[in-house]
């Protein structure tokens, strides 16, 4: 079940890629996502809290944003944008 504190957000999603395109720590996975969506990788904004995923997305040309979440391990040095909440993307 895809639930958030605001309820089921499933109707707002056009696709799920967690289990269909490969490991999220490999650039080829993001290339496959872009192809499945029919868009150039640079048109995709990918929010993650995992540094290795951000690096893989960037290597594929996807724009990564790192979400700083309480309790997560510190991130290694990087050049990606950081946010503490999704409202920072508005």
Secondary structure, DSSP 4 states (H G I P E B T S, - for coil): --EETTEE-GGG-S---TTTS--TTSHHHHHHHHHHHTS-GGG-EEEES-HHHHHHHHHTT-EEEEE--TTPPPPPS--SEEESSGGGG-
